Structure formats: structure tokens, C-alpha cells
Amino acid sequence: MDIKTKAKQVPITNLYKGSLRQTGKSLIGQCPWHNDRVASFAVFPATNTYFCFSGCGYGDSIEFYRKTHKVDFKTAIKELGK
């Protein structure tokens, strides 16, 4: 398995700091990138993707790591692929 594939398989739920609650097939919580009074952040475990309903973006575990740690794509892959 290559490093990019391995990095994409890291569960976003393992990277998310905070609590998420089950709502149907998704997990809902507060967005890690903006002041969130209402839970507007969703994680979709079946596809290992996330989406912020307030406009902060969407993506996979690589993008989540990149955005949270303010690193470039290559660094995110290297860190997650360990």
C-alpha cells in the first residue's frame, strides 16, 4: 500500500478533537475551524470524509490534517502515512 492510500485511510474521527454524536449515517459536532454555536460539522465514516455546513470546506483525512495543522499536502501525507 502506498503512503497516500495509507494516509487517506486514517479515520477522521481519530483526528478530530472534541465529541461527535451519531445522526443517521453521519457524526455531527462543532467545526474545528470557526466559532460554532450550533454543531455544523459532519463526518461521514462510510467515506471517511467531512463537511462544514458553515462554509469551512470538505474533504478527506488528508485535507482535514492539512487544514488543522496548517501544513502542505505533502507534509500531511507524510505525517498520516507513518
Backbone atoms as SQL, in Angstrom:
CREATE TABLE atoms (id INTEGER PRIMARY KEY, chain TEXT, resi INTEGER, resn TEXT, atom TEXT, x REAL, y REAL, z REAL);
INSERT INTO atoms VALUES
  (1, 'A', 1, 'MET', 'N', 0.842, -1.179, 0.000),
  (2, 'A', 1, 'MET', 'CA', 0.000, 0.000, 0.000),
  (3, 'A', 1, 'MET', 'C', 0.892, 1.249, 0.000),
  (4, 'A', 2, 'ASP', 'N', 0.584, 2.198, -0.885),
  (5, 'A', 2, 'ASP', 'CA', 1.408, 3.401, -0.927),
  (6, 'A', 2, 'ASP', 'C', 1.036, 4.353, 0.210),
  (7, 'A', 3, 'ILE', 'N', 1.891, 5.332, 0.444),
  (8, 'A', 3, 'ILE', 'CA', 1.732, 6.228, 1.590),
  (9, 'A', 3, 'ILE', 'C', 0.466, 7.093, 1.492),
  (10, 'A', 4, 'LYS', 'N', 0.090, 7.493, 0.272),
  (11, 'A', 4, 'LYS', 'CA', -1.113, 8.318, 0.087),
  (12, 'A', 4, 'LYS', 'C', -2.375, 7.522, 0.450),
  (13, 'A', 5, 'THR', 'N', -2.436, 6.277, 0.010),
  (14, 'A', 5, 'THR', 'CA', -3.576, 5.418, 0.329),
  (15, 'A', 5, 'THR', 'C', -3.658, 5.189, 1.829),
  (16, 'A', 6, 'LYS', 'N', -2.522, 4.936, 2.438),
  (17, 'A', 6, 'LYS', 'CA', -2.467, 4.726, 3.879),
  (18, 'A', 6, 'LYS', 'C', -2.931, 5.978, 4.633),
  (19, 'A', 7, 'ALA', 'N', -2.507, 7.144, 4.167),
  (20, 'A', 7, 'ALA', 'CA', -2.889, 8.410, 4.799),
  (21, 'A', 7, 'ALA', 'C', -4.396, 8.638, 4.691),
  (22, 'A', 8, 'LYS', 'N', -4.975, 8.328, 3.536),
  (23, 'A', 8, 'LYS', 'CA', -6.416, 8.519, 3.325),
  (24, 'A', 8, 'LYS', 'C', -7.251, 7.604, 4.226),
  (25, 'A', 9, 'GLN', 'N', -6.681, 6.498, 4.664),
  (26, 'A', 9, 'GLN', 'CA', -7.413, 5.537, 5.470),
  (27, 'A', 9, 'GLN', 'C', -7.427, 5.867, 6.967),
  (28, 'A', 10, 'VAL', 'N', -6.663, 6.861, 7.387),
  (29, 'A', 10, 'VAL', 'CA', -6.687, 7.257, 8.797),
  (30, 'A', 10, 'VAL', 'C', -8.068, 7.856, 9.079),
  (31, 'A', 11, 'PRO', 'N', -8.809, 7.302, 10.032),
  (32, 'A', 11, 'PRO', 'CA', -10.154, 7.806, 10.306),
  (33, 'A', 11, 'PRO', 'C', -10.144, 9.256, 10.790),
  (34, 'A', 12, 'ILE', 'N', -10.987, 10.065, 10.177),
  (35, 'A', 12, 'ILE', 'CA', -11.114, 11.459, 10.603),
  (36, 'A', 12, 'ILE', 'C', -11.527, 11.513, 12.067),
  (37, 'A', 13, 'THR', 'N', -12.301, 10.551, 12.506),
  (38, 'A', 13, 'THR', 'CA', -12.733, 10.524, 13.909),
  (39, 'A', 13, 'THR', 'C', -11.538, 10.417, 14.853),
  (40, 'A', 14, 'ASN', 'N', -10.436, 9.835, 14.398),
  (41, 'A', 14, 'ASN', 'CA', -9.221, 9.753, 15.219),
  (42, 'A', 14, 'ASN', 'C', -8.476, 11.086, 15.252),
  (43, 'A', 15, 'LEU', 'N', -8.700, 11.927, 14.257),
  (44, 'A', 15, 'LEU', 'CA', -8.007, 13.209, 14.156),
  (45, 'A', 15, 'LEU', 'C', -8.790, 14.347, 14.793),
  (46, 'A', 16, 'TYR', 'N', -10.101, 14.179, 14.899),
  (47, 'A', 16, 'TYR', 'CA', -10.988, 15.218, 15.409),
  (48, 'A', 16, 'TYR', 'C', -10.861, 15.337, 16.921),
  (49, 'A', 17, 'LYS', 'N', -10.657, 16.545, 17.406),
  (50, 'A', 17, 'LYS', 'CA', -10.595, 16.801, 18.852),
  (51, 'A', 17, 'LYS', 'C', -11.963, 17.305, 19.275),
  (52, 'A', 18, 'GLY', 'N', -12.591, 16.622, 20.163),
  (53, 'A', 18, 'GLY', 'CA', -13.924, 17.008, 20.606),
  (54, 'A', 18, 'GLY', 'C', -14.852, 15.819, 20.555),
  (55, 'A', 19, 'SER', 'N', -16.126, 16.086, 20.735),
  (56, 'A', 19, 'SER', 'CA', -17.078, 14.978, 20.720),
  (57, 'A', 19, 'SER', 'C', -17.981, 15.082, 19.492),
  (58, 'A', 20, 'LEU', 'N', -18.326, 13.939, 18.976),
  (59, 'A', 20, 'LEU', 'CA', -19.216, 13.811, 17.829),
  (60, 'A', 20, 'LEU', 'C', -20.397, 12.955, 18.251),
  (61, 'A', 21, 'ARG', 'N', -21.573, 13.303, 17.768),
  (62, 'A', 21, 'ARG', 'CA', -22.748, 12.471, 18.082),
  (63, 'A', 21, 'ARG', 'C', -23.315, 11.884, 16.800),
  (64, 'A', 22, 'GLN', 'N', -23.787, 10.674, 16.916),
  (65, 'A', 22, 'GLN', 'CA', -24.346, 9.940, 15.778),
  (66, 'A', 22, 'GLN', 'C', -25.670, 10.563, 15.353),
  (67, 'A', 23, 'THR', 'N', -25.816, 10.824, 14.067),
  (68, 'A', 23, 'THR', 'CA', -27.063, 11.299, 13.477),
  (69, 'A', 23, 'THR', 'C', -27.225, 10.563, 12.157),
  (70, 'A', 24, 'GLY', 'N', -28.009, 9.510, 12.165),
  (71, 'A', 24, 'GLY', 'CA', -28.134, 8.695, 10.957),
  (72, 'A', 24, 'GLY', 'C', -26.812, 8.042, 10.620),
  (73, 'A', 25, 'LYS', 'N', -26.342, 8.258, 9.398),
  (74, 'A', 25, 'LYS', 'CA', -25.071, 7.667, 8.955),
  (75, 'A', 25, 'LYS', 'C', -23.883, 8.592, 9.162),
  (76, 'A', 26, 'SER', 'N', -24.127, 9.762, 9.739),
  (77, 'A', 26, 'SER', 'CA', -23.040, 10.714, 9.951),
  (78, 'A', 26, 'SER', 'C', -22.837, 11.003, 11.437),
  (79, 'A', 27, 'LEU', 'N', -21.719, 11.644, 11.718),
  (80, 'A', 27, 'LEU', 'CA', -21.391, 12.091, 13.063),
  (81, 'A', 27, 'LEU', 'C', -21.338, 13.613, 13.020),
  (82, 'A', 28, 'ILE', 'N', -21.983, 14.265, 13.977),
  (83, 'A', 28, 'ILE', 'CA', -22.090, 15.718, 13.983),
  (84, 'A', 28, 'ILE', 'C', -21.380, 16.293, 15.201),
  (85, 'A', 29, 'GLY', 'N', -20.700, 17.419, 14.988),
  (86, 'A', 29, 'GLY', 'CA', -20.032, 18.104, 16.085),
  (87, 'A', 29, 'GLY', 'C', -19.730, 19.539, 15.711),
  (88, 'A', 30, 'GLN', 'N', -18.988, 20.211, 16.565),
  (89, 'A', 30, 'GLN', 'CA', -18.611, 21.594, 16.304),
  (90, 'A', 30, 'GLN', 'C', -17.426, 21.639, 15.351),
  (91, 'A', 31, 'CYS', 'N', -17.466, 22.606, 14.454),
  (92, 'A', 31, 'CYS', 'CA', -16.395, 22.749, 13.473),
  (93, 'A', 31, 'CYS', 'C', -15.107, 23.162, 14.178),
  (94, 'A', 32, 'PRO', 'N', -13.998, 22.528, 13.832),
  (95, 'A', 32, 'PRO', 'CA', -12.731, 22.873, 14.477),
  (96, 'A', 32, 'PRO', 'C', -12.109, 24.176, 13.964),
  (97, 'A', 33, 'TRP', 'N', -12.691, 24.782, 12.915),
  (98, 'A', 33, 'TRP', 'CA', -12.054, 25.943, 12.293),
  (99, 'A', 33, 'TRP', 'C', -12.793, 27.257, 12.462),
  (100, 'A', 34, 'HIS', 'N', -13.972, 27.252, 13.048),
  (101, 'A', 34, 'HIS', 'CA', -14.660, 28.514, 13.318),
  (102, 'A', 34, 'HIS', 'C', -15.451, 28.392, 14.612),
  (103, 'A', 35, 'ASN', 'N', -15.796, 29.546, 15.193),
  (104, 'A', 35, 'ASN', 'CA', -16.609, 29.561, 16.404),
  (105, 'A', 35, 'ASN', 'C', -17.982, 29.022, 16.059),
  (106, 'A', 36, 'ASP', 'N', -18.311, 27.926, 16.629),
  (107, 'A', 36, 'ASP', 'CA', -19.522, 27.200, 16.280),
  (108, 'A', 36, 'ASP', 'C', -20.469, 27.162, 17.472),
  (109, 'A', 37, 'ARG', 'N', -21.588, 27.885, 17.376),
  (110, 'A', 37, 'ARG', 'CA', -22.588, 27.825, 18.450),
  (111, 'A', 37, 'ARG', 'C', -23.511, 26.624, 18.253),
  (112, 'A', 38, 'VAL', 'N', -23.699, 26.258, 17.002),
  (113, 'A', 38, 'VAL', 'CA', -24.533, 25.112, 16.637),
  (114, 'A', 38, 'VAL', 'C', -23.628, 24.131, 15.902),
  (115, 'A', 39, 'ALA', 'N', -23.773, 22.868, 16.186),
  (116, 'A', 39, 'ALA', 'CA', -22.942, 21.862, 15.526),
  (117, 'A', 39, 'ALA', 'C', -23.173, 21.911, 14.013),
  (118, 'A', 40, 'SER', 'N', -22.142, 22.314, 13.265),
  (119, 'A', 40, 'SER', 'CA', -22.280, 22.449, 11.820),
  (120, 'A', 40, 'SER', 'C', -21.261, 21.604, 11.063),
  (121, 'A', 41, 'PHE', 'N', -20.604, 20.713, 11.762),
  (122, 'A', 41, 'PHE', 'CA', -19.542, 19.899, 11.183),
  (123, 'A', 41, 'PHE', 'C', -19.986, 18.444, 11.159),
  (124, 'A', 42, 'ALA', 'N', -19.850, 17.808, 10.015),
  (125, 'A', 42, 'ALA', 'CA', -20.256, 16.403, 9.880),
  (126, 'A', 42, 'ALA', 'C', -19.109, 15.546, 9.386),
  (127, 'A', 43, 'VAL', 'N', -19.003, 14.361, 9.936),
  (128, 'A', 43, 'VAL', 'CA', -18.059, 13.348, 9.475),
  (129, 'A', 43, 'VAL', 'C', -18.884, 12.186, 8.956),
  (130, 'A', 44, 'PHE', 'N', -18.513, 11.703, 7.783),
  (131, 'A', 44, 'PHE', 'CA', -19.207, 10.583, 7.155),
  (132, 'A', 44, 'PHE', 'C', -18.273, 9.371, 7.179),
  (133, 'A', 45, 'PRO', 'N', -18.402, 8.509, 8.201),
  (134, 'A', 45, 'PRO', 'CA', -17.489, 7.376, 8.370),
  (135, 'A', 45, 'PRO', 'C', -17.427, 6.423, 7.166),
  (136, 'A', 46, 'ALA', 'N', -18.529, 6.243, 6.474),
  (137, 'A', 46, 'ALA', 'CA', -18.547, 5.294, 5.348),
  (138, 'A', 46, 'ALA', 'C', -17.578, 5.707, 4.238),
  (139, 'A', 47, 'THR', 'N', -17.383, 7.014, 4.067),
  (140, 'A', 47, 'THR', 'CA', -16.465, 7.504, 3.025),
  (141, 'A', 47, 'THR', 'C', -15.225, 8.162, 3.616),
  (142, 'A', 48, 'ASN', 'N', -15.157, 8.246, 4.946),
  (143, 'A', 48, 'ASN', 'CA', -14.072, 8.907, 5.660),
  (144, 'A', 48, 'ASN', 'C', -13.851, 10.322, 5.121),
  (145, 'A', 49, 'THR', 'N', -14.959, 11.078, 5.063),
  (146, 'A', 49, 'THR', 'CA', -14.918, 12.461, 4.622),
  (147, 'A', 49, 'THR', 'C', -15.625, 13.345, 5.648),
  (148, 'A', 50, 'TYR', 'N', -15.416, 14.657, 5.514),
  (149, 'A', 50, 'TYR', 'CA', -16.058, 15.623, 6.396),
  (150, 'A', 50, 'TYR', 'C', -16.657, 16.751, 5.567),
  (151, 'A', 51, 'PHE', 'N', -17.560, 17.509, 6.196),
  (152, 'A', 51, 'PHE', 'CA', -18.163, 18.669, 5.558),
  (153, 'A', 51, 'PHE', 'C', -18.572, 19.668, 6.633),
  (154, 'A', 52, 'CYS', 'N', -18.240, 20.939, 6.434),
  (155, 'A', 52, 'CYS', 'CA', -18.691, 22.001, 7.335),
  (156, 'A', 52, 'CYS', 'C', -19.835, 22.727, 6.637),
  (157, 'A', 53, 'PHE', 'N', -20.994, 22.717, 7.250),
  (158, 'A', 53, 'PHE', 'CA', -22.177, 23.354, 6.683),
  (159, 'A', 53, 'PHE', 'C', -22.131, 24.877, 6.783),
  (160, 'A', 54, 'SER', 'N', -21.127, 25.424, 7.456),
  (161, 'A', 54, 'SER', 'CA', -20.972, 26.878, 7.567),
  (162, 'A', 54, 'SER', 'C', -19.934, 27.427, 6.602),
  (163, 'A', 55, 'GLY', 'N', -19.419, 26.581, 5.737),
  (164, 'A', 55, 'GLY', 'CA', -18.537, 27.059, 4.682),
  (165, 'A', 55, 'GLY', 'C', -17.046, 26.869, 4.865),
  (166, 'A', 56, 'CYS', 'N', -16.632, 26.128, 5.860),
  (167, 'A', 56, 'CYS', 'CA', -15.193, 25.915, 6.065),
  (168, 'A', 56, 'CYS', 'C', -14.593, 24.874, 5.121),
  (169, 'A', 57, 'GLY', 'N', -15.441, 24.145, 4.430),
  (170, 'A', 57, 'GLY', 'CA', -14.928, 23.207, 3.436),
  (171, 'A', 57, 'GLY', 'C', -15.317, 21.770, 3.686),
  (172, 'A', 58, 'TYR', 'N', -14.710, 20.923, 2.888),
  (173, 'A', 58, 'TYR', 'CA', -14.969, 19.485, 2.947),
  (174, 'A', 58, 'TYR', 'C', -13.714, 18.771, 2.462),
  (175, 'A', 59, 'GLY', 'N', -13.650, 17.477, 2.722),
  (176, 'A', 59, 'GLY', 'CA', -12.502, 16.717, 2.251),
  (177, 'A', 59, 'GLY', 'C', -12.351, 15.385, 2.952),
  (178, 'A', 60, 'ASP', 'N', -11.170, 14.826, 2.763),
  (179, 'A', 60, 'ASP', 'CA', -10.838, 13.527, 3.351),
  (180, 'A', 60, 'ASP', 'C', -9.894, 13.742, 4.538),
  (181, 'A', 61, 'SER', 'N', -9.336, 12.658, 5.036),
  (182, 'A', 61, 'SER', 'CA', -8.463, 12.769, 6.208),
  (183, 'A', 61, 'SER', 'C', -7.196, 13.577, 5.917),
  (184, 'A', 62, 'ILE', 'N', -6.699, 13.503, 4.693),
  (185, 'A', 62, 'ILE', 'CA', -5.507, 14.272, 4.340),
  (186, 'A', 62, 'ILE', 'C', -5.817, 15.760, 4.405),
  (187, 'A', 63, 'GLU', 'N', -6.934, 16.160, 3.814),
  (188, 'A', 63, 'GLU', 'CA', -7.331, 17.577, 3.841),
  (189, 'A', 63, 'GLU', 'C', -7.633, 18.038, 5.264),
  (190, 'A', 64, 'PHE', 'N', -8.264, 17.193, 6.064),
  (191, 'A', 64, 'PHE', 'CA', -8.551, 17.536, 7.457),
  (192, 'A', 64, 'PHE', 'C', -7.247, 17.805, 8.209),
  (193, 'A', 65, 'TYR', 'N', -6.286, 16.913, 8.062),
  (194, 'A', 65, 'TYR', 'CA', -4.997, 17.072, 8.738),
  (195, 'A', 65, 'TYR', 'C', -4.281, 18.326, 8.248),
  (196, 'A', 66, 'ARG', 'N', -4.272, 18.504, 6.931),
  (197, 'A', 66, 'ARG', 'CA', -3.605, 19.652, 6.329),
  (198, 'A', 66, 'ARG', 'C', -4.167, 20.964, 6.873),
  (199, 'A', 67, 'LYS', 'N', -5.484, 21.043, 6.900),
  (200, 'A', 67, 'LYS', 'CA', -6.152, 22.264, 7.354),
  (201, 'A', 67, 'LYS', 'C', -5.982, 22.478, 8.857),
  (202, 'A', 68, 'THR', 'N', -6.088, 21.429, 9.646),
  (203, 'A', 68, 'THR', 'CA', -5.982, 21.535, 11.100),
  (204, 'A', 68, 'THR', 'C', -4.568, 21.914, 11.541),
  (205, 'A', 69, 'HIS', 'N', -3.569, 21.324, 10.896),
  (206, 'A', 69, 'HIS', 'CA', -2.176, 21.556, 11.304),
  (207, 'A', 69, 'HIS', 'C', -1.469, 22.618, 10.465),
  (208, 'A', 70, 'LYS', 'N', -2.197, 23.193, 9.492),
  (209, 'A', 70, 'LYS', 'CA', -1.653, 24.240, 8.615),
  (210, 'A', 70, 'LYS', 'C', -0.352, 23.801, 7.950),
  (211, 'A', 71, 'VAL', 'N', -0.430, 22.645, 7.310),
  (212, 'A', 71, 'VAL', 'CA', 0.717, 22.106, 6.577),
  (213, 'A', 71, 'VAL', 'C', 0.316, 21.878, 5.120),
  (214, 'A', 72, 'ASP', 'N', 1.304, 21.668, 4.275),
  (215, 'A', 72, 'ASP', 'CA', 1.003, 21.396, 2.872),
  (216, 'A', 72, 'ASP', 'C', 0.616, 19.932, 2.684),
  (217, 'A', 73, 'PHE', 'N', 0.134, 19.636, 1.490),
  (218, 'A', 73, 'PHE', 'CA', -0.357, 18.304, 1.156),
  (219, 'A', 73, 'PHE', 'C', 0.711, 17.227, 1.382),
  (220, 'A', 74, 'LYS', 'N', 1.913, 17.498, 0.926),
  (221, 'A', 74, 'LYS', 'CA', 2.998, 16.517, 1.039),
  (222, 'A', 74, 'LYS', 'C', 3.323, 16.194, 2.506),
  (223, 'A', 75, 'THR', 'N', 3.344, 17.212, 3.338),
  (224, 'A', 75, 'THR', 'CA', 3.623, 17.029, 4.773),
  (225, 'A', 75, 'THR', 'C', 2.496, 16.233, 5.428),
  (226, 'A', 76, 'ALA', 'N', 1.262, 16.543, 5.073),
  (227, 'A', 76, 'ALA', 'CA', 0.114, 15.833, 5.643),
  (228, 'A', 76, 'ALA', 'C', 0.186, 14.343, 5.305),
  (229, 'A', 77, 'ILE', 'N', 0.487, 14.029, 4.068),
  (230, 'A', 77, 'ILE', 'CA', 0.600, 12.617, 3.648),
  (231, 'A', 77, 'ILE', 'C', 1.713, 11.921, 4.419),
  (232, 'A', 78, 'LYS', 'N', 2.837, 12.593, 4.533),
  (233, 'A', 78, 'LYS', 'CA', 3.984, 12.007, 5.238),
  (234, 'A', 78, 'LYS', 'C', 3.641, 11.732, 6.700),
  (235, 'A', 79, 'GLU', 'N', 3.006, 12.689, 7.379),
  (236, 'A', 79, 'GLU', 'CA', 2.653, 12.535, 8.793),
  (237, 'A', 79, 'GLU', 'C', 1.580, 11.447, 9.006),
  (238, 'A', 80, 'LEU', 'N', 0.552, 11.453, 8.179),
  (239, 'A', 80, 'LEU', 'CA', -0.520, 10.476, 8.327),
  (240, 'A', 80, 'LEU', 'C', -0.098, 9.068, 7.900),
  (241, 'A', 81, 'GLY', 'N', 0.828, 8.995, 6.980),
  (242, 'A', 81, 'GLY', 'CA', 1.259, 7.712, 6.441),
  (243, 'A', 81, 'GLY', 'C', 2.252, 6.960, 7.303),
  (244, 'A', 82, 'LYS', 'N', 2.640, 7.524, 8.424),
  (245, 'A', 82, 'LYS', 'CA', 3.605, 6.870, 9.321),
  (246, 'A', 82, 'LYS', 'C', 3.049, 5.577, 9.885);
